[in-house]
Amino acid sequence: MKFLIQRVSQASVHILDTDETNSIGQGLLIYVGIHRDDVDTDRKGSVDKFVRRVDKLELFSQSSPPAPLPKGEGSNSKSRKSMWLRDIDGELLVISNFTLYGRNKKAGSVDFVHSAKYDVAEPIYDYLIDELRNKWLAVQTGKFGGQMEVSSTLMGPVNVVLEW
């Protein structure tokens, strides 16, 4: 599985075939790619590992700078507290994206042979969403395999890729 995680101040997805829009405020926009080999591995273990990892990512910081240290007590440049998603009441927008496993072997040509097939990837994605919703109340999604328009405002920008 491969995850592209973006720290956002807001994000939304418009699902074209249902005309539905799901949006979040500050949090993480997560694109999920499922590899064809993920169907043969311990997908429950991989999903559980990712859910634990998201819970511990320190991608946010306090919005206000720390108070200055008294003169002579050193620099406070590292005294900003890193914060977890839960510390900021952050939200998640999770979108399936088979193109994360795209590869370009010939100029201009991209193939997706490493992406899992729709019928075996969808249950893995659904399990991931269920597990994330068990941890956080604010989880929005796109539509697996659907045509979508995604809009976001990146903070930083901060992008993290996790894969296993």
Steps between C-alpha positions, in 0.01 A plus 500: 500500500613853430368813667557860394417715801458876468458744787211731407310794641199380299422241235197378311407238247215532253376159382383558146261207450304572821553878511598459866768714665686398816731744673722546803663788682853477638639150486639247255414424140602138445525333161503120519656273241456125529768281341410180320705304756301648791226248434739216584648653814362565847284794395344529844847536650600758237186705557534482878864608474399800289220602739746491791755698298252775406410534866867569584606726211622829643419723204345794680642765730357754738346789313662760722874516567621407846575770752860624487744348745660728757828652386794266536295177504571397143300508183137397489500433124432130566246552776195484276292201589430252224139400497308198386185504291292435809660796683351741248168313460613439142289339235580245230404492133593161353496441125586184310762559231624210289735737315737497799632177350535641150833448332661660201723261310477674165491871436143625522352159579374418849370161609330387816580129497614514864164633621256248644193417295181681598314196640780402738613854592157630602457272806847603622410867458165448676675329791745791525213752512321297769814486714568872463140577596544285811781739605368838379151643471592737219585277203376593155562305181477509128340216305713196430557481125291811437576811301578778747617857515728564798574843639734579787706769665832353606666620818873534462473321263558177689480172308593161642510169312466177697525162336516139613 
